[in-house]
Amino acid sequence: MTKREFSVDMSCEGCSGAVTKVLNKLGDVQFSIDLPEKKVVIESRHSVDVLLETLKKTGKNVSYVGEK
């Protein structure tokens, strides 16, 4: 599985909760959320495109930073 870092425009616990919800629905992922740094690190077999589209379902601005 590959670890990838994403920047997600999160400002509160509700935002990180939305990220948690969409990633848990995707399944087969392990992730950590750093709310103050607005970073999400995801360990998964899913492609970057799938992960980006999933994170965008939160309605937040999302960008792919790179592999960890």
GUMITI-403741 format. One line per 5 residues: number of its first residue (from 1); their letters; for each residue z, y, x of N, C-alpha, C. Coordinates in nm, 4 decimals, always signed. Each point is the difference from the previous one (the first is absolute). Layout:
N
NUM> a> Z:Y:X:Z:Y:X:Z:Y:X ~ ...
END
This chain:
68
1> mtkre> +0.0000:-0.1185:+0.0849:+0.0000:+0.1185:-0.0849:+0.0000:+0.1240:+0.0888 ~ -0.0655:+0.1034:-0.0490:-0.0160:+0.1226:+0.0764:+0.0904:+0.1091:-0.0550 ~ +0.0632:+0.0755:+0.0904:+0.0820:+0.1140:-0.0403:-0.0843:+0.1255:+0.0080 ~ -0.0012:+0.0750:-0.1101:-0.0767:+0.1238:-0.0044:+0.0877:+0.1138:-0.0518 ~ -0.0223:+0.1179:+0.0551:+0.0785:+0.1162:-0.0405:-0.0851:+0.0949:-0.0835
6> fsvdm> +0.0601:+0.0485:-0.1085:-0.0653:+0.0948:-0.0886:+0.0878:+0.1236:-0.0168 ~ -0.0631:+0.1134:-0.0149:+0.0701:+0.1234:-0.0326:-0.0145:+0.0203:-0.1507 ~ +0.1140:+0.0144:-0.0682:-0.0008:+0.0164:-0.1456:+0.0816:+0.1250:-0.0334 ~ -0.0577:+0.0891:-0.0773:+0.0650:+0.1272:-0.0331:+0.1134:-0.0230:-0.1000 ~ +0.1144:-0.0463:+0.0513:+0.1170:-0.0298:-0.0832:+0.1048:+0.1088:+0.0233
11> scegc> +0.0667:+0.0416:-0.1080:+0.1022:+0.1036:+0.0153:+0.1366:-0.0407:-0.0558 ~ +0.0063:-0.1147:-0.0690:+0.1274:-0.0378:-0.0618:+0.0091:-0.1516:-0.0181 ~ +0.1152:-0.0439:-0.0471:+0.0217:-0.1431:-0.0241:-0.0957:-0.0543:-0.1057 ~ -0.0371:+0.0838:-0.0966:-0.0950:-0.0425:-0.1021:-0.1352:-0.0335:+0.0608 ~ -0.0393:+0.0803:+0.1011:-0.1274:-0.0244:+0.0689:+0.0040:-0.1337:+0.0740
16> sgavt> +0.1081:-0.0234:+0.0727:+0.0104:-0.1258:+0.0745:+0.0118:-0.1175:-0.0967 ~ +0.0601:+0.0229:-0.1155:+0.0079:-0.1042:-0.1025:-0.1372:-0.0368:-0.0532 ~ -0.0864:+0.1018:-0.0152:-0.1368:-0.0248:-0.0468:-0.0764:-0.0830:+0.1028 ~ +0.0193:+0.0306:+0.1282:-0.0646:-0.0762:+0.1079:+0.0486:-0.1447:-0.0027 ~ +0.1306:-0.0186:-0.0132:+0.0581:-0.1340:-0.0064:-0.0595:-0.0783:-0.1170
21> kvlnk> -0.0126:+0.0650:-0.1145:-0.0507:-0.0664:-0.1209:-0.1438:-0.0499:+0.0184 ~ -0.0888:+0.0875:+0.0519:-0.1401:-0.0414:+0.0130:-0.0169:-0.1073:+0.1076 ~ +0.0782:+0.0081:+0.1080:-0.0123:-0.1004:+0.1062:+0.0551:-0.1348:-0.0450 ~ +0.1080:+0.0011:-0.0770:+0.0541:-0.1261:-0.0514:-0.0979:-0.0662:-0.0970 ~ -0.0742:+0.0790:-0.0766:-0.1009:-0.0559:-0.0916:-0.1144:-0.0643:+0.0783
26> lgdvq> -0.0334:+0.0576:+0.1160:-0.1087:-0.0524:+0.0821:+0.0355:-0.1401:+0.0506 ~ +0.1235:-0.0183:+0.0420:+0.0468:-0.1299:+0.0472:-0.0423:-0.0300:+0.1426 ~ +0.0673:-0.0961:+0.0614:-0.0272:-0.0446:+0.1361:+0.0066:+0.1156:+0.0999 ~ +0.0981:+0.0885:-0.0177:+0.0191:+0.1115:+0.0923:+0.1474:+0.0140:+0.0358 ~ +0.0233:+0.0434:+0.1232:+0.1331:+0.0432:+0.0422:-0.0185:+0.1441:+0.0427
31> fsidl> +0.0935:+0.0861:-0.0375:-0.0197:+0.1412:+0.0324:+0.1328:+0.0715:+0.0185 ~ -0.0076:+0.1116:+0.0702:+0.1147:+0.0886:+0.0138:-0.0467:+0.1414:-0.0293 ~ +0.0887:+0.0762:-0.0607:-0.0313:+0.1373:-0.0387:+0.0936:+0.0941:+0.0745 ~ -0.0585:+0.0973:+0.0695:+0.0763:+0.1043:+0.0683:-0.0262:+0.1293:-0.0762 ~ +0.0878:+0.0300:-0.0963:-0.0213:+0.1150:-0.0879:-0.0002:+0.1334:+0.0757
36> pekkv> +0.0973:+0.0257:+0.0899:-0.0021:+0.1289:+0.0708:-0.1277:+0.0221:+0.0830 ~ -0.0533:-0.1059:+0.0576:-0.1217:+0.0106:+0.0826:-0.1280:-0.0200:-0.0820 ~ +0.0162:-0.0352:-0.1298:-0.1127:-0.0242:-0.0904:-0.0926:-0.1093:+0.0533 ~ +0.0614:-0.1076:+0.0491:-0.0772:-0.1112:+0.0556:+0.0317:-0.1287:-0.0739 ~ -0.1023:-0.0837:-0.0127:+0.0175:-0.1341:-0.0554:-0.0657:-0.0967:+0.0984
41> viesr> +0.0769:-0.0976:+0.0477:-0.0533:-0.1031:+0.0890:-0.0095:-0.1287:-0.0809 ~ -0.1209:-0.0553:-0.0054:-0.0258:-0.1183:-0.0824:-0.0468:-0.1148:+0.0888 ~ +0.0628:-0.1154:-0.0171:-0.0431:-0.1209:+0.0690:-0.0644:-0.0896:-0.1049 ~ -0.1299:-0.0278:+0.0184:-0.0750:-0.0701:-0.1038:-0.1306:-0.0553:+0.0541 ~ -0.0575:-0.0938:-0.0739:-0.1340:-0.0510:+0.0312:-0.1084:+0.0787:-0.0736
46> hsvdv> +0.0417:+0.0868:-0.0913:-0.0953:+0.0807:-0.0763:-0.0721:+0.0980:+0.0921 ~ -0.1231:+0.0377:-0.0385:-0.0772:+0.0956:+0.0802:+0.0577:+0.1412:-0.0149 ~ -0.0365:+0.0854:+0.0935:+0.0425:+0.1398:-0.0057:-0.0463:+0.0627:-0.1311 ~ -0.1233:-0.0292:-0.0416:-0.0540:+0.0576:-0.1236:+0.0830:-0.0390:-0.1218 ~ +0.0391:-0.1264:-0.0063:+0.0816:-0.0468:-0.1129:+0.1356:+0.0707:+0.0008
51> lletl> +0.0600:+0.0116:+0.1179:+0.1309:+0.0653:+0.0102:-0.0106:+0.1486:-0.0366 ~ -0.1046:+0.0663:+0.0473:-0.0199:+0.1421:-0.0334:-0.0164:+0.0188:-0.1507 ~ -0.0843:-0.0817:-0.0618:-0.0228:+0.0116:-0.1442:+0.1294:-0.0259:-0.0774 ~ +0.0781:-0.0959:+0.0472:+0.1273:-0.0310:-0.0661:+0.0948:+0.1187:+0.0102 ~ +0.0135:+0.0565:+0.1197:+0.0900:+0.1143:+0.0185:-0.0467:+0.1224:-0.0792
56> kktgk> -0.1299:+0.0165:-0.0160:-0.0531:+0.1151:-0.0749:+0.0335:-0.0085:-0.1478 ~ +0.0353:-0.1186:-0.0485:+0.0392:-0.0158:-0.1406:+0.1289:+0.0767:-0.0300 ~ +0.0734:+0.0400:+0.1033:+0.1221:+0.0791:-0.0203:-0.0330:+0.1446:-0.0359 ~ -0.1258:+0.0407:+0.0221:-0.0384:+0.1386:-0.0260:+0.0293:+0.0928:+0.1164 ~ +0.0474:-0.0553:+0.1090:+0.0341:+0.0796:+0.1190:-0.1188:+0.0044:+0.0958
61> nvsyv> +0.0005:+0.1025:+0.0865:-0.0974:+0.0043:+0.1083:+0.0364:-0.1064:+0.1026 ~ -0.0967:-0.0824:+0.0381:+0.0238:-0.1123:+0.0893:-0.1036:+0.0009:+0.1117 ~ +0.0440:-0.0280:+0.1227:-0.0954:-0.0164:+0.1092:+0.0459:-0.1140:+0.0890 ~ -0.0977:-0.0647:+0.0607:+0.0262:-0.1114:+0.0907:+0.0221:+0.0578:+0.1396 ~ +0.1144:-0.0331:+0.0602:+0.0337:+0.0494:+0.1340:-0.0549:-0.0938:+0.1069
66> gek> +0.0269:-0.1317:-0.0158:-0.0502:-0.0974:+0.0959:+0.0885:-0.1227:+0.0039 ~ -0.0390:-0.0941:+0.0870:+0.0787:-0.1223:+0.0159:+0.1248:+0.0296:+0.0809 ~ +0.1057:-0.0733:-0.0309:+0.1273:+0.0169:+0.0721:+0.0080:-0.1033:+0.1102
END
